[in-house]
Amino acid sequence: MHIALDAMAGDNGPEELITGALLAAKQADLRVSLVGDEVLLQKHLDQLAPDIDTAESINIVHASQVIEMGENPVNAIRKKKDSSVMVAFDLVKQGEADAVVSAGNSGATMAAGVRKLGRLKGVLRPGIASLFPTQKKPVILMDIGANVDCRPQHLYQFAVMASAYSRVRDISRPTVGLLSIGEETGKGNSLVKESYPLLENSSLNFIGNVEGRDVFQGDVDVIVCDGFVGNICLKISEGLADAMMQMLKDEIVKSLPAKVGYLLARPAFKAFKKRVDYAEYGGAPLLGINGTGLICHGKSNSHAMKNAIIGASKMVKLNINQDIMQSLGSGKNAVQAEV
């Protein structure tokens, strides 16, 4: 297994990304290509692993350009053809790597994946899925930002692709819910109302509408929505988790009993923090491209990068893309995909 890592992306610099690559290569017995400024990456690699022979597990592929977080994705991939993310996807296109992992500009990563690899047969629009922690088990939410304006056919295909991706979580027949403002069939905007019958009449394990409060209950495996709603849901969840931790810390330091209580409950707090930490879930897969790619949080640390790289390799091994194409092209699903 060979993973191409966009080693110039992210907020924490190449050190965290390279450390994550070293951890993944050691733990999962795979090869990682670090894509970016060859001189800079070699310098960091020598500092991080001076006593380790990385020749069998780590190599560097030079790319002279970097796409910054604030750049327009479409313009950036047109102007910066030798950017690290474009070169990484080119490695997959040429058959030299099996998947791409990037913590950079998510729009540019998606655009580069589509430009270099194209879409899977039958896919109208690729999307981005994300794992959310819940009270019971992680739930897959799709789309989380790649497609802000959608048609019912797109939401239907998001459900198909996210259901196929559930195999990574060892779920063979996931339940699927449609995010709306009420559980009743007639609730929601025109997009939700028109998407409902497509999902209901498909071979998916569709359970109907779910409300925002249901996302974290853990009673459904896959929740579908357009990218505008999904991205807001993602960002609110991230902000709420951070705010709750900070408010808790503020209250703890106000009194001695609270400080003592914290010391006694510290193992529980650590367990909770781990449970809601995005680093535990690695990256968000790009579903629908003719290849494998994962987008990581810009602030990803080495632990998150390790999990993302291992997660990408698992997607390749399970051949998730073949499942997506078969699901879109069989039985009721084939009929709905043509609507």
C-alpha positions as CSV (number, residue, x, y, z in Angstrom):
1,M,0.0,0.0,0.0
2,H,1.4,3.4,-1.1
3,I,-0.1,6.7,0.2
4,A,0.8,10.1,-1.2
5,L,0.8,12.8,1.5
6,D,0.4,16.5,0.8
7,A,3.2,17.3,3.1
8,M,3.0,21.1,2.6
9,A,-0.6,21.5,3.8
10,G,-2.0,22.2,7.3
11,D,-1.5,24.7,10.0
12,N,1.1,22.9,12.0
13,G,3.8,22.6,9.4
14,P,5.5,19.6,7.9
15,E,6.8,18.3,11.2
16,E,3.4,17.0,12.4
17,L,2.6,15.6,8.9
18,I,5.9,13.8,8.6
19,T,5.6,12.4,12.2
20,G,2.2,11.1,11.3
21,A,3.6,9.5,8.2
22,L,6.3,7.8,10.1
23,L,3.8,6.5,12.7
24,A,1.5,5.2,10.0
25,A,4.2,3.5,8.0
26,K,5.5,1.7,11.1
27,Q,2.0,0.7,12.5
28,A,0.3,-0.3,9.2
29,D,3.3,-1.5,7.2
30,L,2.8,0.8,4.3
31,R,4.7,3.3,2.2
32,V,4.2,7.0,2.2
33,S,5.4,9.6,-0.4
34,L,5.9,13.0,1.1
35,V,5.0,15.5,-1.6
36,G,6.3,19.1,-1.5
37,D,9.5,21.1,-1.3
38,E,12.2,18.4,-1.4
39,V,14.9,20.3,0.4
40,L,12.6,21.4,3.3
41,L,11.0,18.0,3.7
42,Q,14.3,16.2,3.7
43,K,15.6,18.6,6.4
44,H,12.6,17.8,8.6
45,L,12.8,14.1,7.9
46,D,16.4,14.0,8.9
47,Q,15.6,15.8,12.1
48,L,12.6,13.6,13.0
49,A,14.1,10.3,12.1
50,P,17.9,10.6,12.2
51,D,18.6,7.1,13.4
52,I,15.9,5.3,11.2
53,D,16.4,4.0,7.7
54,T,13.2,5.3,6.0
55,A,14.2,4.2,2.5
56,E,11.7,1.3,2.5
57,S,8.8,3.3,4.0
58,I,9.2,7.0,3.2
59,N,10.3,8.8,0.1
60,I,10.0,12.4,-1.1
61,V,8.4,13.6,-4.3
62,H,9.2,17.3,-5.2
63,A,6.5,19.8,-5.8
64,S,7.5,23.5,-6.3
65,Q,4.2,25.1,-5.4
66,V,1.7,25.2,-2.5
67,I,-2.0,26.1,-2.5
68,E,-2.8,28.2,0.5
69,M,-5.9,27.9,2.6
70,G,-7.5,31.2,1.5
71,E,-7.0,30.7,-2.3
72,N,-9.9,30.1,-4.7
73,P,-9.9,26.3,-5.3
74,V,-10.6,26.3,-9.0
75,N,-8.3,29.1,-9.8
76,A,-5.5,27.7,-7.6
77,I,-5.4,24.3,-9.3
78,R,-5.4,26.0,-12.7
79,K,-2.5,28.3,-11.9
80,K,-0.5,26.0,-9.6
81,K,-0.2,22.8,-11.6
82,D,2.9,21.8,-9.7
83,S,1.4,22.3,-6.3
84,S,1.8,19.5,-3.7
85,V,-1.8,18.4,-3.8
86,M,-1.9,18.3,-7.6
87,V,1.3,16.3,-7.8
88,A,0.0,13.9,-5.1
89,F,-3.1,13.2,-7.1
90,D,-1.0,12.8,-10.2
91,L,0.9,10.0,-8.4
92,V,-2.4,8.1,-8.1
93,K,-3.3,8.9,-11.7
94,Q,0.0,7.4,-12.9
95,G,-0.5,4.3,-10.7
96,E,2.4,5.2,-8.4
97,A,0.3,5.7,-5.3
98,D,-3.0,4.2,-4.1
99,A,-4.5,7.2,-2.3
100,V,-4.0,10.9,-1.3
101,V,-4.2,12.5,2.1
102,S,-4.1,16.3,2.6
103,A,-4.7,18.7,5.5
104,G,-4.8,21.6,3.1
105,N,-7.5,23.7,1.3
106,S,-10.4,21.3,1.2
107,G,-12.0,22.8,-1.9
108,A,-8.7,22.6,-3.7
109,T,-8.2,19.0,-2.6
110,M,-11.6,18.1,-4.0
111,A,-11.0,20.0,-7.2
112,A,-7.6,18.5,-7.7
113,G,-9.0,15.0,-7.1
114,V,-11.8,15.5,-9.7
115,R,-9.4,17.2,-12.2
116,K,-6.8,14.5,-12.0
117,L,-8.9,11.4,-11.4
118,G,-12.3,12.2,-12.7
119,R,-15.6,10.9,-11.2
120,L,-16.7,7.4,-10.7
121,K,-19.1,6.1,-13.4
122,G,-22.6,7.2,-12.6
123,V,-21.7,9.8,-10.0
124,L,-23.2,13.2,-10.6
125,R,-21.2,15.1,-8.0
126,P,-18.5,13.8,-5.6
127,G,-18.9,14.9,-2.0
128,I,-17.2,14.9,1.3
129,A,-18.3,12.7,4.2
130,S,-17.4,13.1,7.9
131,L,-17.6,11.0,11.0
132,F,-19.3,12.6,14.0
133,P,-19.0,11.2,17.5
134,T,-22.3,10.3,19.1
135,Q,-23.7,8.8,22.4
136,K,-23.5,5.3,20.8
137,K,-21.4,5.1,17.7
138,P,-20.0,7.5,15.1
139,V,-22.4,8.7,12.4
140,I,-21.5,9.6,8.8
141,L,-22.7,13.0,7.7
142,M,-22.6,13.8,3.9
143,D,-22.1,16.3,2.3
144,I,-20.1,18.7,4.6
145,G,-19.2,21.4,2.1
146,A,-18.3,20.3,-1.4
147,N,-21.7,21.0,-2.8
148,V,-23.6,23.9,-1.4
149,D,-26.4,23.9,-4.0
150,C,-27.8,20.5,-4.6
151,R,-30.7,18.7,-6.4
152,P,-32.5,15.7,-5.0
153,Q,-30.5,13.3,-7.2
154,H,-27.3,14.5,-5.5
155,L,-28.6,13.9,-2.0
156,Y,-29.7,10.4,-3.1
157,Q,-26.3,9.6,-4.4
158,F,-24.7,11.0,-1.2
159,A,-26.7,8.4,0.7
160,V,-25.5,5.6,-1.6
161,M,-21.9,6.6,-1.3
162,A,-21.9,7.2,2.4
163,S,-23.6,3.8,2.9
164,A,-20.8,2.1,0.9
165,Y,-18.3,3.9,3.0
166,S,-19.9,2.5,6.1
167,R,-18.0,-0.7,5.4
168,V,-14.9,1.0,6.8
169,R,-16.8,1.1,10.1
170,D,-17.8,-2.6,9.7
171,I,-21.4,-1.8,9.0
172,S,-22.9,-3.9,6.2
173,R,-26.4,-2.4,6.0
174,P,-26.4,1.1,7.5
175,T,-29.5,3.0,8.4
176,V,-29.9,6.2,6.4
177,G,-31.7,9.4,7.6
178,L,-32.5,12.7,5.8
179,L,-31.6,15.8,7.8
180,S,-34.7,18.0,8.1
181,I,-36.5,20.3,10.5
182,G,-39.0,17.6,11.6
183,E,-39.4,13.8,11.5
184,E,-42.7,14.0,9.6
185,T,-42.6,13.2,5.9
186,G,-43.9,16.6,4.8
187,K,-41.4,18.7,6.8
188,G,-38.4,20.5,5.3
189,N,-37.6,22.7,2.3
190,S,-38.3,21.8,-1.3
191,L,-34.9,19.9,-1.6
192,V,-35.7,17.7,1.4
193,K,-39.3,17.1,0.3
194,E,-38.2,16.1,-3.2
195,S,-35.3,13.9,-2.0
196,Y,-37.5,11.9,0.4
197,P,-39.3,9.7,-2.2
198,L,-36.0,9.0,-4.0
199,L,-34.6,7.6,-0.8
200,E,-37.8,5.9,0.3
201,N,-38.2,4.0,-3.0
202,S,-34.5,2.9,-3.2
203,S,-33.0,-0.2,-1.9
204,L,-31.2,1.8,0.9
205,N,-32.1,1.1,4.5
206,F,-33.9,4.5,4.7
207,I,-35.6,5.4,8.0
208,G,-37.0,8.8,7.1
209,N,-36.3,12.3,8.3
210,V,-34.0,13.1,11.3
211,E,-33.7,16.4,13.1
212,G,-30.6,18.2,14.1
213,R,-31.0,17.0,17.7
214,D,-30.9,13.4,16.5
215,V,-27.4,13.7,15.0
216,F,-25.6,13.0,18.2
217,Q,-28.0,10.3,19.5
218,G,-26.3,7.6,17.5
219,D,-29.6,5.9,16.3
220,V,-28.8,6.3,12.6
221,D,-25.6,5.3,10.7
222,V,-25.7,7.8,7.8
223,I,-27.3,11.3,7.6
224,V,-27.5,13.1,4.3
225,C,-27.9,16.8,3.6
226,D,-26.5,19.4,1.1
227,G,-23.1,20.8,1.7
228,F,-24.3,24.2,2.9
229,V,-26.2,22.7,5.8
230,G,-23.6,20.0,6.4
231,N,-20.7,22.4,6.7
232,I,-22.7,24.6,9.2
233,C,-23.5,21.5,11.2
234,L,-19.8,20.5,11.2
235,K,-18.5,24.0,12.3
236,I,-21.2,24.4,15.0
237,S,-20.3,21.0,16.4
238,E,-16.6,21.8,16.4
239,G,-17.2,25.2,18.1
240,L,-19.6,23.8,20.6
241,A,-17.1,21.1,21.7
242,D,-14.3,23.7,22.1
243,A,-16.6,26.1,24.0
244,M,-17.9,23.4,26.4
245,M,-14.3,22.4,27.3
246,Q,-13.3,26.0,27.9
247,M,-16.4,26.8,30.0
248,L,-15.8,23.7,32.0
249,K,-12.2,24.8,32.7
250,D,-13.4,28.3,33.7
251,E,-15.8,26.8,36.2
252,I,-13.2,24.4,37.6
253,V,-10.7,27.1,38.6
254,K,-13.3,29.1,40.5
255,S,-13.2,27.1,43.7
256,L,-11.1,24.6,45.6
257,P,-13.8,21.9,45.7
258,A,-14.1,22.1,41.9
259,K,-10.4,21.7,41.5
260,V,-10.4,18.6,43.8
261,G,-13.3,17.2,42.0
262,Y,-11.5,17.7,38.7
263,L,-8.5,15.8,40.0
264,L,-10.7,12.9,40.9
265,A,-12.6,12.9,37.6
266,R,-9.6,13.6,35.4
267,P,-9.6,10.1,33.8
268,A,-13.2,10.6,32.8
269,F,-12.4,14.0,31.3
270,K,-9.5,12.6,29.3
271,A,-11.8,9.8,28.0
272,F,-14.4,12.3,27.0
273,K,-11.9,14.5,25.2
274,K,-10.6,11.6,23.3
275,R,-14.1,10.5,22.3
276,V,-14.9,13.9,20.7
277,D,-11.4,14.6,19.3
278,Y,-11.4,14.7,15.5
279,A,-7.9,13.4,15.5
280,E,-9.3,10.0,16.4
281,Y,-11.3,9.8,13.2
282,G,-8.4,10.8,10.9
283,G,-9.9,12.5,7.8
284,A,-13.0,13.0,5.7
285,P,-13.1,10.9,2.6
286,L,-13.8,12.3,-0.9
287,L,-16.5,10.0,-2.1
288,G,-17.3,9.8,-5.8
289,I,-13.9,10.5,-7.3
290,N,-12.3,7.8,-9.4
291,G,-9.7,7.1,-6.7
292,T,-9.2,7.6,-3.0
293,G,-8.6,10.8,-1.2
294,L,-9.0,12.0,2.4
295,I,-9.2,15.6,3.7
296,C,-7.9,16.3,7.2
297,H,-8.6,19.2,9.5
298,G,-6.2,22.0,9.0
299,K,-5.1,21.8,12.6
300,S,-4.4,18.0,12.4
301,N,-1.6,16.8,14.6
302,S,0.6,13.7,14.0
303,H,-2.0,11.4,15.6
304,A,-4.7,12.6,13.3
305,M,-2.5,12.3,10.2
306,K,-1.5,8.7,11.2
307,N,-5.2,7.8,11.5
308,A,-6.0,9.4,8.2
309,I,-3.2,7.6,6.3
310,I,-4.2,4.3,7.8
311,G,-7.9,5.1,7.0
312,A,-7.1,5.8,3.4
313,S,-5.3,2.5,3.1
314,K,-8.3,0.7,4.5
315,M,-10.6,2.4,2.0
316,V,-8.4,1.1,-0.8
317,K,-8.2,-2.4,0.6
318,L,-12.0,-2.6,1.0
319,N,-12.5,-1.3,-2.6
320,I,-15.2,1.2,-1.5
321,N,-15.4,2.7,-5.0
322,Q,-16.4,-0.6,-6.5
323,D,-19.2,-0.8,-3.9
324,I,-20.4,2.7,-4.9
325,M,-20.5,1.9,-8.6
326,Q,-22.3,-1.4,-8.0
327,S,-24.9,0.3,-5.7
328,L,-25.5,3.1,-8.2
329,G,-25.9,0.7,-11.1
330,S,-28.1,-2.0,-9.6
331,G,-31.8,-2.5,-9.1
332,K,-33.9,0.4,-7.8
333,N,-30.7,2.4,-7.3
334,A,-30.0,2.4,-11.0
335,V,-33.4,3.8,-11.8
336,Q,-33.1,6.5,-9.2
337,A,-29.7,7.6,-10.4
338,E,-31.1,8.4,-13.8
339,V,-33.9,10.6,-12.5
